[in-house]
Amino acid sequence: MARDLSSQAARLRRHLRVRRKVSGTPERPRLSVFRSSNHIYAQVVDDTKGHTLAAANSREQGMATGPKATAAHRIGQLVAERAKAQGVSKVVFDRGGYQYHGRVKELANGAREGGLEF
């Protein structure tokens, strides 16, 4: 018998499954993505200390204009710029249980354009 899961509960299960293997270190922190229906959030996290090194989201001034995929691309570039300012150039990408498609993919492409390697 299949379990009835809400889409959010299923996403959390996928996220926890991925997080068992993906962890941020000081040399290679984790680029974590959260996507809501209207906004997208990204942060670079060192899991050993539990510190956020850089963050950006589409709720910041002037970021949420235009299509959501375009905003996600700009957020990726912005978080990459802020991470580079902290001395981070290599990260591990954590898609947060979301499909690597659409806004999540655009954020990743923007971060790569901004100079992050993953």
PyMOL commands that set and color helices and strands:
alter all, ss='L'
color gray80, all
select helices_A, chain A and resi 7-19+68-85+103-113
alter helices_A, ss='H'
color red, helices_A
select strands_A, chain A and resi 30-35+40-46+51-57+92-94
alter strands_A, ss='S'
color yellow, strands_A
deselect
rebuild
show_as cartoon
